[in-house]
């Protein structure tokens, strides 16, 4: 089954409803759309300070708590099932202070990104030692050809430089007046406009 961005929040909610303990999440914290969805979930959302700064700027009308600023581990431990706490890999050792009974760690495109990263095995091993259930629920964030072409047509750039694609030559806009430049390595472009 293919999962899309709009499906994720319902999946988070479903998984959180399956536990009585603390919910934990690890996201790519600048994914504003996903962050907005998380902030709309039924639990008290606790963000790390850096993510809270982003949320305050881009989602100013949302409600959340900030770890160690507006809520403490001790307060969370009084009723862990009430909370959904952000826990990036860089802060994973902080988990030893939490009540992790019947808890769940949802990994949603935060670092480490996957099994190719040596830190991924460390994350899984640490969570297993703590008795925390782990589930990956995410999407790549990369659009398919149709979605990318829709964005290109909507933006309608005068010049299009396909980048970060295995098939750059297929990213040709529908508007024949748009110029497509396939850049070459070690070539200096000075007069594209």
NUDRENDO-431311 format. One record per atom (N, C-alpha, C): residue in one letter; chain; atom name; z negated, y, x negated. Coordinates in nm, 2 decimals. Example, Ala and Ser with C-alpha at 12.3 -4.5 7.8 and 13.67 -1.06 7.14 Angstrom:
! NUDRENDO-431311
R resn chain name     up  north   east
R    A     A    N  -0.78  -0.57  -1.32
R    A     A   CA  -0.78  -0.45  -1.23
R    A     A    C  -0.78  -0.33  -1.32
R    S     A    N  -0.71  -0.22  -1.28
R    S     A   CA  -0.71  -0.11  -1.37
R    S     A    C  -0.79   0.00  -1.29
This chain:
! NUDRENDO-431311
R resn chain name     up  north   east
R    X     A    N   0.00  -0.12  -0.08
R    X     A   CA   0.00   0.00   0.00
R    X     A    C   0.00   0.12  -0.09
R    X     A    N   0.09   0.21  -0.06
R    X     A   CA   0.10   0.34  -0.14
R    X     A    C   0.00   0.44  -0.08
R    X     A    N  -0.07   0.51  -0.16
R    X     A   CA  -0.17   0.61  -0.12
R    X     A    C  -0.11   0.74  -0.15
R    X     A    N  -0.13   0.84  -0.06
R    X     A   CA  -0.09   0.97  -0.09
R    X     A    C  -0.21   1.07  -0.09
R    X     A    N  -0.19   1.18  -0.15
R    X     A   CA  -0.30   1.28  -0.16
R    X     A    C  -0.38   1.30  -0.03
R    X     A    N  -0.30   1.31   0.08
R    X     A   CA  -0.37   1.34   0.21
R    X     A    C  -0.45   1.22   0.26
R    X     A    N  -0.43   1.10   0.20
R    X     A   CA  -0.51   0.99   0.24
R    X     A    C  -0.65   0.98   0.17
R    X     A    N  -0.66   1.05   0.06
R    X     A   CA  -0.77   1.03  -0.03
R    X     A    C  -0.91   1.06   0.03
R    X     A    N  -0.92   1.17   0.10
R    X     A   CA  -1.05   1.21   0.15
R    X     A    C  -1.10   1.12   0.26
R    X     A    N  -1.01   1.07   0.34
R    X     A   CA  -1.05   0.97   0.44
R    X     A    C  -1.10   0.84   0.37
R    X     A    N  -1.03   0.80   0.26
R    X     A   CA  -1.08   0.69   0.18
R    X     A    C  -1.22   0.71   0.12
R    X     A    N  -1.24   0.83   0.07
R    X     A   CA  -1.37   0.87   0.01
R    X     A    C  -1.47   0.85   0.12
R    X     A    N  -1.45   0.91   0.24
R    X     A   CA  -1.54   0.91   0.35
R    X     A    C  -1.57   0.76   0.39
R    X     A    N  -1.47   0.68   0.40
R    X     A   CA  -1.49   0.54   0.43
R    X     A    C  -1.58   0.47   0.33
R    X     A    N  -1.55   0.49   0.21
R    X     A   CA  -1.63   0.42   0.10
R    X     A    C  -1.78   0.48   0.10
R    X     A    N  -1.79   0.61   0.12
R    X     A   CA  -1.93   0.66   0.12
R    X     A    C  -2.01   0.61   0.24
R    X     A    N  -1.94   0.58   0.35
R    X     A   CA  -2.01   0.53   0.47
R    X     A    C  -2.05   0.38   0.45
R    X     A    N  -1.99   0.32   0.34
R    X     A   CA  -2.03   0.18   0.32
R    X     A    C  -2.15   0.16   0.23
R    X     A    N  -2.21   0.27   0.18
R    X     A   CA  -2.33   0.26   0.10
R    X     A    C  -2.44   0.35   0.16
R    X     A    N  -2.56   0.31   0.12
R    X     A   CA  -2.68   0.39   0.16
R    X     A    C  -2.73   0.48   0.06
R    X     A    N  -2.68   0.46  -0.07
R    X     A   CA  -2.73   0.54  -0.18
R    X     A    C  -2.64   0.65  -0.22
R    X     A    N  -2.66   0.69  -0.34
R    X     A   CA  -2.59   0.81  -0.40
R    X     A    C  -2.44   0.78  -0.42
R    X     A    N  -2.36   0.88  -0.38
R    X     A   CA  -2.22   0.88  -0.40
R    X     A    C  -2.19   0.97  -0.52
R    X     A    N  -2.11   0.92  -0.61
R    X     A   CA  -2.07   0.99  -0.73
R    X     A    C  -1.92   1.00  -0.74
R    X     A    N  -1.87   1.11  -0.79
R    X     A   CA  -1.72   1.12  -0.81
R    X     A    C  -1.69   1.19  -0.94
R    X     A    N  -1.57   1.15  -0.99
R    X     A   CA  -1.51   1.20  -1.11
R    X     A    C  -1.37   1.24  -1.08
R    X     A    N  -1.34   1.37  -1.08
R    X     A   CA  -1.21   1.41  -1.04
R    X     A    C  -1.15   1.50  -1.16
R    X     A    N  -1.02   1.53  -1.15
R    X     A   CA  -0.96   1.63  -1.23
R    X     A    C  -1.00   1.76  -1.16
R    X     A    N  -1.10   1.83  -1.22
R    X     A   CA  -1.17   1.94  -1.15
R    X     A    C  -1.08   2.06  -1.12
R    X     A    N  -0.96   2.07  -1.17
R    X     A   CA  -0.87   2.18  -1.13
R    X     A    C  -0.78   2.15  -1.02
R    X     A    N  -0.79   2.03  -0.96
R    X     A   CA  -0.71   1.99  -0.85
R    X     A    C  -0.78   2.05  -0.72
R    X     A    N  -0.73   2.17  -0.69
R    X     A   CA  -0.80   2.25  -0.59
R    X     A    C  -0.79   2.18  -0.45
R    X     A    N  -0.67   2.12  -0.42
R    X     A   CA  -0.65   2.05  -0.29
R    X     A    C  -0.75   1.94  -0.27
R    X     A    N  -0.77   1.86  -0.38
R    X     A   CA  -0.86   1.75  -0.37
R    X     A    C  -1.01   1.80  -0.36
R    X     A    N  -1.04   1.90  -0.44
R    X     A   CA  -1.17   1.96  -0.44
R    X     A    C  -1.20   2.01  -0.30
R    X     A    N  -1.11   2.08  -0.24
R    X     A   CA  -1.13   2.13  -0.10
R    X     A    C  -1.16   2.02   0.00
R    X     A    N  -1.09   1.91  -0.01
R    X     A   CA  -1.11   1.80   0.07
R    X     A    C  -1.25   1.74   0.05
R    X     A    N  -1.29   1.73  -0.07
R    X     A   CA  -1.43   1.67  -0.10
R    X     A    C  -1.53   1.77  -0.05
R    X     A    N  -1.51   1.90  -0.06
R    X     A   CA  -1.61   1.99  -0.01
R    X     A    C  -1.62   1.99   0.15
R    X     A    N  -1.53   1.92   0.21
R    X     A   CA  -1.54   1.91   0.36
R    X     A    C  -1.60   1.78   0.40
R    X     A    N  -1.64   1.70   0.31
R    X     A   CA  -1.70   1.57   0.35
R    X     A    C  -1.84   1.59   0.41
R    X     A    N  -1.89   1.49   0.47
R    X     A   CA  -2.02   1.50   0.55
R    X     A    C  -2.14   1.50   0.47
R    X     A    N  -2.14   1.47   0.34
R    X     A   CA  -2.26   1.47   0.25
R    X     A    C  -2.27   1.61   0.19
R    X     A    N  -2.39   1.63   0.13
R    X     A   CA  -2.41   1.75   0.05
R    X     A    C  -2.34   1.73  -0.08
R    X     A    N  -2.25   1.82  -0.11
R    X     A   CA  -2.16   1.81  -0.23
R    X     A    C  -2.23   1.88  -0.35
R    X     A    N  -2.24   1.81  -0.46
R    X     A   CA  -2.30   1.87  -0.58
R    X     A    C  -2.20   1.88  -0.69
R    X     A    N  -2.17   2.00  -0.73
R    X     A   CA  -2.06   2.02  -0.84
R    X     A    C  -2.13   2.05  -0.97
R    X     A    N  -2.06   2.01  -1.08
R    X     A   CA  -2.10   2.05  -1.21
R    X     A    C  -2.07   2.20  -1.23
R    X     A    N  -2.14   2.27  -1.31
R    X     A   CA  -2.12   2.42  -1.32
R    X     A    C  -1.98   2.47  -1.34
R    X     A    N  -1.90   2.40  -1.43
R    X     A   CA  -1.77   2.44  -1.45
R    X     A    C  -1.68   2.43  -1.33
R    X     A    N  -1.70   2.32  -1.26
R    X     A   CA  -1.62   2.30  -1.14
R    X     A    C  -1.66   2.40  -1.03
R    X     A    N  -1.79   2.43  -1.02
R    X     A   CA  -1.84   2.53  -0.93
R    X     A    C  -1.78   2.66  -0.95
R    X     A    N  -1.76   2.70  -1.07
R    X     A   CA  -1.69   2.83  -1.10
R    X     A    C  -1.55   2.83  -1.04
R    X     A    N  -1.48   2.72  -1.05
R    X     A   CA  -1.35   2.72  -1.00
R    X     A    C  -1.35   2.72  -0.84
R    X     A    N  -1.45   2.65  -0.79
R    X     A   CA  -1.46   2.64  -0.64
R    X     A    C  -1.50   2.78  -0.59
R    X     A    N  -1.59   2.85  -0.65
R    X     A   CA  -1.62   2.99  -0.61
R    X     A    C  -1.51   3.08  -0.61
R    X     A    N  -1.42   3.07  -0.71
R    X     A   CA  -1.30   3.16  -0.72
R    X     A    C  -1.19   3.12  -0.62
R    X     A    N  -1.16   2.99  -0.61
R    X     A   CA  -1.04   2.95  -0.53
R    X     A    C  -1.08   2.90  -0.39
R    X     A    N  -1.20   2.87  -0.37
R    X     A   CA  -1.25   2.82  -0.24
R    X     A    C  -1.37   2.89  -0.20
R    X     A    N  -1.37   3.02  -0.19
R    X     A   CA  -1.49   3.10  -0.17
R    X     A    C  -1.57   3.08  -0.04
R    X     A    N  -1.51   3.02   0.06
R    X     A   CA  -1.58   3.01   0.19
R    X     A    C  -1.63   2.86   0.20
R    X     A    N  -1.63   2.79   0.10
R    X     A   CA  -1.68   2.65   0.11
R    X     A    C  -1.83   2.65   0.06
R    X     A    N  -1.90   2.54   0.11
R    X     A   CA  -2.04   2.52   0.08
R    X     A    C  -2.06   2.41  -0.02
R    X     A    N  -2.14   2.43  -0.12
R    X     A   CA  -2.17   2.32  -0.22
R    X     A    C  -2.29   2.36  -0.29
R    X     A    N  -2.35   2.26  -0.36
R    X     A   CA  -2.46   2.29  -0.45
R    X     A    C  -2.42   2.27  -0.59
R    X     A    N  -2.49   2.33  -0.69
R    X     A   CA  -2.45   2.33  -0.83
R    X     A    C  -2.56   2.25  -0.90
R    X     A    N  -2.52   2.15  -0.98
R    X     A   CA  -2.61   2.06  -1.05
R    X     A    C  -2.70   2.15  -1.15
R    X     A    N  -2.83   2.13  -1.14
R    X     A   CA  -2.93   2.20  -1.22
R    X     A    C  -2.94   2.35  -1.20
R    X     A    N  -2.86   2.40  -1.10
R    X     A   CA  -2.87   2.55  -1.07
R    X     A    C  -2.93   2.56  -0.93
R    X     A    N  -2.87   2.49  -0.83
R    X     A   CA  -2.92   2.50  -0.69
R    X     A    C  -2.98   2.37  -0.64
R    X     A    N  -2.97   2.27  -0.72
R    X     A   CA  -3.03   2.14  -0.69
R    X     A    C  -3.06   2.06  -0.82
R    X     A    N  -3.17   1.99  -0.82
R    X     A   CA  -3.21   1.91  -0.94
R    X     A    C  -3.19   1.76  -0.91
R    X     A    N  -3.20   1.68  -1.02
R    X     A   CA  -3.20   1.54  -1.00
R    X     A    C  -3.31   1.49  -0.92
R    X     A    N  -3.43   1.55  -0.94
R    X     A   CA  -3.55   1.51  -0.87
R    X     A    C  -3.53   1.53  -0.72
R    X     A    N  -3.47   1.64  -0.68
R    X     A   CA  -3.44   1.67  -0.54
R    X     A    C  -3.34   1.57  -0.48
R    X     A    N  -3.24   1.54  -0.56
R    X     A   CA  -3.14   1.44  -0.52
R    X     A    C  -3.20   1.30  -0.50
R    X     A    N  -3.29   1.27  -0.59
R    X     A   CA  -3.36   1.14  -0.59
R    X     A    C  -3.45   1.12  -0.47
R    X     A    N  -3.49   1.23  -0.40
R    X     A   CA  -3.57   1.22  -0.28
R    X     A    C  -3.50   1.16  -0.17
R    X     A    N  -3.36   1.18  -0.16
R    X     A   CA  -3.28   1.12  -0.06
R    X     A    C  -3.14   1.11  -0.11
R    X     A    N  -3.11   1.01  -0.20
R    X     A   CA  -2.98   1.00  -0.26
R    X     A    C  -2.86   0.98  -0.17
R    X     A    N  -2.89   0.91  -0.06
R    X     A   CA  -2.78   0.89   0.04
R    X     A    C  -2.72   1.01   0.11
R    X     A    N  -2.79   1.12   0.08
R    X     A   CA  -2.75   1.25   0.14
R    X     A    C  -2.64   1.32   0.06
R    X     A    N  -2.62   1.28  -0.07
R    X     A   CA  -2.55   1.35  -0.16
R    X     A    C  -2.42   1.28  -0.21
R    X     A    N  -2.32   1.36  -0.25
R    X     A   CA  -2.20   1.32  -0.32
R    X     A    C  -2.19   1.41  -0.45
R    X     A    N  -2.22   1.35  -0.56
R    X     A   CA  -2.25   1.43  -0.69
R    X     A    C  -2.13   1.41  -0.78
R    X     A    N  -2.08   1.52  -0.83
R    X     A   CA  -1.97   1.51  -0.94
R    X     A    C  -2.04   1.46  -1.07
R    X     A    N  -1.97   1.37  -1.13
R    X     A   CA  -2.02   1.32  -1.26
R    X     A    C  -1.90   1.29  -1.35
R    X     A    N  -1.86   1.39  -1.43
R    X     A   CA  -1.75   1.37  -1.52
R    X     A    C  -1.79   1.28  -1.63
R    X     A    N  -1.70   1.22  -1.70
R    X     A   CA  -1.73   1.13  -1.81
R    X     A    C  -1.82   1.19  -1.91
R    X     A    N  -1.79   1.32  -1.94
R    X     A   CA  -1.87   1.39  -2.05
R    X     A    C  -2.02   1.39  -2.01
R    X     A    N  -2.05   1.37  -1.88
R    X     A   CA  -2.19   1.38  -1.83
R    X     A    C  -2.24   1.24  -1.78
R    X     A    N  -2.17   1.14  -1.81
R    X     A   CA  -2.20   1.00  -1.76
R    X     A    C  -2.35   0.96  -1.80
R    X     A    N  -2.39   1.00  -1.92
R    X     A   CA  -2.53   0.96  -1.96
R    X     A    C  -2.64   1.02  -1.87
R    X     A    N  -2.60   1.13  -1.80
R    X     A   CA  -2.70   1.19  -1.71
R    X     A    C  -2.74   1.09  -1.59
R    X     A    N  -2.65   0.99  -1.57
R    X     A   CA  -2.68   0.90  -1.46
R    X     A    C  -2.81   0.82  -1.47
R    X     A    N  -2.86   0.81  -1.60
R    X     A   CA  -2.98   0.73  -1.62
R    X     A    C  -3.10   0.79  -1.55
R    X     A    N  -3.09   0.92  -1.51
R    X     A   CA  -3.20   0.99  -1.45
R    X     A    C  -3.20   0.98  -1.29
R    X     A    N  -3.09   0.93  -1.24
R    X     A   CA  -3.07   0.92  -1.09
R    X     A    C  -3.12   0.79  -1.04
R    X     A    N  -3.16   0.79  -0.91
R    X     A   CA  -3.19   0.67  -0.83
R    X     A    C  -3.05   0.62  -0.79
R    X     A    N  -3.01   0.50  -0.85
R    X     A   CA  -2.88   0.45  -0.83
R    X     A    C  -2.87   0.33  -0.74
R    X     A    N  -2.98   0.31  -0.66
R    X     A   CA  -2.98   0.20  -0.57
R    X     A    C  -2.86   0.21  -0.47
R    X     A    N  -2.78   0.11  -0.45
R    X     A   CA  -2.67   0.10  -0.36
R    X     A    C  -2.58   0.23  -0.38
R    X     A    N  -2.55   0.26  -0.50
R    X     A   CA  -2.47   0.38  -0.53
R    X     A    C  -2.32   0.34  -0.56
R    X     A    N  -2.23   0.44  -0.55
R    X     A   CA  -2.09   0.42  -0.57
R    X     A    C  -2.03   0.53  -0.66
R    X     A    N  -1.95   0.49  -0.76
R    X     A   CA  -1.89   0.59  -0.84
R    X     A    C  -1.74   0.59  -0.81
R    X     A    N  -1.69   0.70  -0.75
R    X     A   CA  -1.54   0.70  -0.72
R    X     A    C  -1.47   0.78  -0.83
R    X     A    N  -1.38   0.71  -0.89
R    X     A   CA  -1.31   0.77  -1.00
R    X     A    C  -1.17   0.81  -0.94
R    X     A    N  -1.14   0.94  -0.95
R    X     A   CA  -1.03   0.99  -0.88
R    X     A    C  -0.95   1.09  -0.97
R    X     A    N  -0.89   1.02  -1.07
R    X     A   CA  -0.80   1.09  -1.17
R    X     A    C  -0.88   1.18  -1.27
R    X     A    N  -1.01   1.17  -1.28
R    X     A   CA  -1.08   1.24  -1.38
R    X     A    C  -1.06   1.16  -1.51
R    X     A    N  -1.11   1.22  -1.62
R    X     A   CA  -1.11   1.14  -1.75
R    X     A    C  -1.22   1.04  -1.76
R    X     A    N  -1.20   0.93  -1.82
R    X     A   CA  -1.08   0.88  -1.88
R    X     A    C  -0.98   0.84  -1.78
R    X     A    N  -0.85   0.87  -1.80
R    X     A   CA  -0.74   0.85  -1.70
R    X     A    C  -0.71   0.70  -1.67
R    X     A    N  -0.74   0.61  -1.76
R    X     A   CA  -0.71   0.47  -1.74
R    X     A    C  -0.74   0.38  -1.85
R    X     A    N  -0.70   0.26  -1.84
R    X     A   CA  -0.73   0.15  -1.94
R    X     A    C  -0.67   0.18  -2.08
R    X     A    N  -0.57   0.26  -2.08
R    X     A   CA  -0.51   0.30  -2.22
R    X     A    C  -0.61   0.39  -2.30
R    X     A    N  -0.71   0.45  -2.23
R    X     A   CA  -0.80   0.53  -2.30
R    X     A    C  -0.93   0.45  -2.34
R    X     A    N  -0.96   0.44  -2.47
R    X     A   CA  -1.08   0.36  -2.50
R    X     A    C  -1.21   0.39  -2.43
R    X     A    N  -1.22   0.52  -2.38
R    X     A   CA  -1.34   0.56  -2.31
R    X     A    C  -1.35   0.49  -2.17
R    X     A    N  -1.24   0.45  -2.12
R    X     A   CA  -1.24   0.38  -1.99
R    X     A    C  -1.33   0.26  -1.99
R    X     A    N  -1.31   0.17  -2.09
R    X     A   CA  -1.40   0.05  -2.10
R    X     A    C  -1.54   0.09  -2.11
R    X     A    N  -1.57   0.20  -2.18
R    X     A   CA  -1.71   0.24  -2.20
R    X     A    C  -1.77   0.29  -2.06
R    X     A    N  -1.69   0.36  -1.99
R    X     A   CA  -1.73   0.41  -1.86
R    X     A    C  -1.76   0.29  -1.77
R    X     A    N  -1.67   0.19  -1.76
R    X     A   CA  -1.69   0.08  -1.67
R    X     A    C  -1.81  -0.01  -1.72
R    X     A    N  -1.83  -0.02  -1.85
R    X     A   CA  -1.94  -0.10  -1.90
R    X     A    C  -2.07  -0.03  -1.87
R    X     A    N  -2.08   0.10  -1.89
R    X     A   CA  -2.20   0.17  -1.86
R    X     A    C  -2.24   0.16  -1.71
R    X     A    N  -2.14   0.18  -1.62
R    X     A   CA  -2.17   0.18  -1.48
R    X     A    C  -2.22   0.04  -1.44
R    X     A    N  -2.16  -0.07  -1.50
R    X     A   CA  -2.20  -0.20  -1.47
R    X     A    C  -2.34  -0.23  -1.51
R    X     A    N  -2.38  -0.18  -1.63
R    X     A   CA  -2.52  -0.19  -1.68
R    X     A    C  -2.62  -0.12  -1.59
R    X     A    N  -2.57  -0.01  -1.53
R    X     A   CA  -2.66   0.06  -1.44
R    X     A    C  -2.66   0.01  -1.30
R    X     A    N  -2.57  -0.09  -1.27
R    X     A   CA  -2.56  -0.15  -1.14
R    X     A    C  -2.49  -0.06  -1.04
R    X     A    N  -2.40   0.03  -1.08
R    X     A   CA  -2.33   0.12  -1.00
R    X     A    C  -2.20   0.06  -0.96
R    X     A    N  -2.17   0.05  -0.83
R    X     A   CA  -2.03   0.01  -0.79
R    X     A    C  -1.93   0.11  -0.83
R    X     A    N  -1.81   0.06  -0.87
R    X     A   CA  -1.71   0.14  -0.92
R    X     A    C  -1.58   0.12  -0.83
R    X     A    N  -1.52   0.23  -0.80
R    X     A   CA  -1.39   0.22  -0.73
R    X     A    C  -1.30   0.34  -0.77
R    X     A    N  -1.17   0.30  -0.80
R    X     A   CA  -1.07   0.40  -0.83
R    X     A    C  -1.00   0.43  -0.70
R    X     A    N  -1.00   0.56  -0.67
R    X     A   CA  -0.93   0.61  -0.55
R    X     A    C  -0.86   0.74  -0.60
R    X     A    N  -0.73   0.73  -0.63
R    X     A   CA  -0.66   0.84  -0.67
R    X     A    C  -0.51   0.83  -0.66
R    X     A    N  -0.44   0.93  -0.68
R    X     A   CA  -0.29   0.93  -0.69
R    X     A    C  -0.25   1.01  -0.82
R    X     A    N  -0.13   0.98  -0.87
R    X     A   CA  -0.09   1.03  -1.00
R    X     A    C  -0.08   1.18  -1.00
R    X     A    N  -0.04   1.24  -0.89
R    X     A   CA  -0.01   1.38  -0.89
R    X     A    C   0.13   1.41  -0.92
R    X     A    N   0.21   1.31  -0.96
R    X     A   CA   0.35   1.33  -0.99
R    X     A    C   0.43   1.31  -0.86
R    X     A    N   0.52   1.41  -0.83
R    X     A   CA   0.60   1.39  -0.71
R    X     A    C   0.72   1.30  -0.74
R    X     A    N   0.77   1.25  -0.62
R    X     A   CA   0.89   1.17  -0.63
R    X     A    C   1.01   1.27  -0.64
R    X     A    N   1.13   1.22  -0.65
R    X     A   CA   1.25   1.30  -0.67
R    X     A    C   1.26   1.40  -0.55
R    X     A    N   1.25   1.34  -0.43
R    X     A   CA   1.27   1.43  -0.31
R    X     A    C   1.17   1.54  -0.30
R    X     A    N   1.05   1.51  -0.33
R    X     A   CA   0.94   1.61  -0.33
R    X     A    C   0.97   1.72  -0.43
R    X     A    N   1.01   1.68  -0.55
R    X     A   CA   1.04   1.78  -0.66
R    X     A    C   1.15   1.87  -0.62
R    X     A    N   1.26   1.81  -0.57
R    X     A   CA   1.38   1.88  -0.53
R    X     A    C   1.34   1.98  -0.41
R    X     A    N   1.25   1.94  -0.33
R    X     A   CA   1.21   2.03  -0.22
R    X     A    C   1.14   2.15  -0.27
R    X     A    N   1.06   2.13  -0.37
R    X     A   CA   0.99   2.24  -0.44
R    X     A    C   1.09   2.33  -0.51
R    X     A    N   1.18   2.27  -0.58
R    X     A   CA   1.28   2.35  -0.65
R    X     A    C   1.36   2.44  -0.55
R    X     A    N   1.40   2.38  -0.44
R    X     A   CA   1.48   2.45  -0.34
R    X     A    C   1.39   2.56  -0.28
R    X     A    N   1.26   2.54  -0.26
R    X     A   CA   1.17   2.64  -0.20
R    X     A    C   1.15   2.75  -0.30
R    X     A    N   1.14   2.73  -0.42
R    X     A   CA   1.11   2.83  -0.52
R    X     A    C   1.24   2.90  -0.56
R    X     A    N   1.35   2.83  -0.56
R    X     A   CA   1.49   2.88  -0.59
R    X     A    C   1.49   2.96  -0.72
R    X     A    N   1.46   2.90  -0.83
R    X     A   CA   1.46   2.97  -0.96
R    X     A    C   1.61   3.00  -1.00
R    X     A    N   1.63   3.11  -1.07
R    X     A   CA   1.77   3.14  -1.12
R    X     A    C   1.80   3.03  -1.22
R    X     A    N   1.70   3.00  -1.30
R    X     A   CA   1.73   2.90  -1.41
R    X     A    C   1.62   2.79  -1.39
R    X     A    N   1.67   2.67  -1.40
R    X     A   CA   1.58   2.55  -1.39
R    X     A    C   1.58   2.47  -1.52
R    X     A    N   1.46   2.45  -1.58
R    X     A   CA   1.45   2.37  -1.70
R    X     A    C   1.37   2.25  -1.67
R    X     A    N   1.43   2.14  -1.64
R    X     A   CA   1.35   2.01  -1.61
R    X     A    C   1.27   1.97  -1.73
R    X     A    N   1.14   1.94  -1.70
R    X     A   CA   1.05   1.91  -1.80
R    X     A    C   0.96   1.80  -1.76
R    X     A    N   0.90   1.72  -1.85
R    X     A   CA   0.80   1.62  -1.82
R    X     A    C   0.86   1.52  -1.72
R    X     A    N   0.97   1.46  -1.75
R    X     A   CA   1.03   1.37  -1.66
R    X     A    C   1.11   1.26  -1.74
R    X     A    N   1.11   1.14  -1.69
R    X     A   CA   1.19   1.04  -1.75
R    X     A    C   1.33   1.05  -1.72
R    X     A    N   1.36   1.12  -1.61
R    X     A   CA   1.50   1.13  -1.56
R    X     A    C   1.53   1.28  -1.53
R    X     A    N   1.52   1.36  -1.63
R    X     A   CA   1.54   1.50  -1.62
R    X     A    C   1.68   1.53  -1.56
R    X     A    N   1.78   1.46  -1.59
R    X     A   CA   1.92   1.48  -1.55
R    X     A    C   1.93   1.46  -1.40
R    X     A    N   1.84   1.40  -1.33
R    X     A   CA   1.85   1.38  -1.18
R    X     A    C   1.79   1.49  -1.11
R    X     A    N   1.72   1.58  -1.17
R    X     A   CA   1.65   1.69  -1.11
R    X     A    C   1.75   1.81  -1.09
R    X     A    N   1.85   1.79  -1.02
R    X     A   CA   1.95   1.90  -1.00
R    X     A    C   1.93   1.96  -0.87
R    X     A    N   1.91   2.09  -0.86
R    X     A   CA   1.89   2.15  -0.73
R    X     A    C   2.01   2.14  -0.64
R    X     A    N   1.98   2.16  -0.51
R    X     A   CA   2.09   2.16  -0.41
R    X     A    C   2.18   2.28  -0.41
R    X     A    N   2.13   2.39  -0.46
R    X     A   CA   2.20   2.52  -0.47
R    X     A    C   2.28   2.52  -0.60
R    X     A    N   2.41   2.52  -0.58
R    X     A   CA   2.50   2.51  -0.70
R    X     A    C   2.49   2.64  -0.79
R    X     A    N   2.44   2.75  -0.73
R    X     A   CA   2.43   2.87  -0.81
R    X     A    C   2.31   2.88  -0.90
R    X     A    N   2.22   2.78  -0.89
R    X     A   CA   2.11   2.77  -0.98
R    X     A    C   2.15   2.70  -1.11
R    X     A    N   2.12   2.77  -1.22
R    X     A   CA   2.16   2.72  -1.35
R    X     A    C   2.05   2.62  -1.40
R    X     A    N   2.10   2.50  -1.44
R    X     A   CA   2.01   2.40  -1.50
R    X     A    C   2.03   2.39  -1.65
R    X     A    N   1.93   2.40  -1.72
R    X     A   CA   1.93   2.39  -1.87
R    X     A    C   1.86   2.27  -1.92
R    X     A    N   1.92   2.18  -1.98
R    X     A   CA   1.86   2.06  -2.04
R    X     A    C   1.83   2.10  -2.19
R    X     A    N   1.70   2.13  -2.21
R    X     A   CA   1.67   2.17  -2.35
R    X     A    C   1.68   2.06  -2.45
R    X     A    N   1.70   2.09  -2.57
R    X     A   CA   1.71   1.99  -2.68
R    X     A    C   1.60   2.02  -2.78
R    X     A    N   1.56   1.92  -2.84
R    X     A   CA   1.45   1.93  -2.94
R    X     A    C   1.51   2.01  -3.06
R    X     A    N   1.42   2.09  -3.11
R    X     A   CA   1.45   2.17  -3.23
R    X     A    C   1.57   2.27  -3.21
R    X     A    N   1.59   2.31  -3.09
R    X     A   CA   1.69   2.42  -3.06
R    X     A    C   1.62   2.54  -3.00
R    X     A    N   1.65   2.65  -3.05
R    X     A   CA   1.58   2.78  -3.01
R    X     A    C   1.66   2.85  -2.91
R    X     A    N   1.60   2.87  -2.79
R    X     A   CA   1.68   2.93  -2.68
R    X     A    C   1.63   3.08  -2.67
R    X     A    N   1.73   3.17  -2.68
R    X     A   CA   1.70   3.31  -2.68
R    X     A    C   1.76   3.39  -2.56
R    X     A    N   1.87   3.34  -2.51
R    X     A   CA   1.93   3.43  -2.41
R    X     A    C   1.97   3.34  -2.28
R    X     A    N   1.87   3.29  -2.22
R    X     A   CA   1.90   3.21  -2.10
R    X     A    C   1.93   3.30  -1.97
R    X     A    N   1.87   3.42  -1.97
R    X     A   CA   1.89   3.50  -1.85
R    X     A    C   2.01   3.58  -1.85
